[in-house]
Amino acid sequence: MDLQDQLKNLFPEHIPEDNEILKPTQPEYWLQDTPIICKYEKRKGKPITLLEGYTGADSDFKKLTKDIKTLLGVGGSYKKDVIIIQGDYRDKIMTFLKDKGFSVKRVGG
């Protein structure tokens, strides 16, 4: 919780002026030129969605994985530069990634 959030909690009726807003806009994740490959597999009879080809830092992998899992309300993980999401959610994941500025390529089916 940063200072701006604490001030909003203390003074909920206060409307900040334009010069009071101090948050710079930075991208949430490291964006790359090559597309992220989104594909569907079955492991032990259960469907999973794999996201391959993201070359961001370890912290970016964690944040992106967490945001996707929170959006869909499902489990998942990332191992060896591959994000694994439980279930077949290719369309929703691709829409989410395109909204964040990534280029995405669908593989299979």
Secondary structure as GFF3:
##gff-version 3
##sequence-region A 1 109
A	DSSP	alpha_helix	3	10	.	.	.	ID=ss1
A	DSSP	three_ten_helix	18	20	.	.	.	ID=ss2
A	DSSP	beta_strand	36	43	.	.	.	ID=ss3
A	DSSP	beta_strand	46	52	.	.	.	ID=ss4
A	DSSP	alpha_helix	58	72	.	.	.	ID=ss5
A	DSSP	beta_strand	76	79	.	.	.	ID=ss6
A	DSSP	beta_strand	82	86	.	.	.	ID=ss7
A	DSSP	alpha_helix	90	100	.	.	.	ID=ss8
A	DSSP	beta_strand	104	107	.	.	.	ID=ss9
###
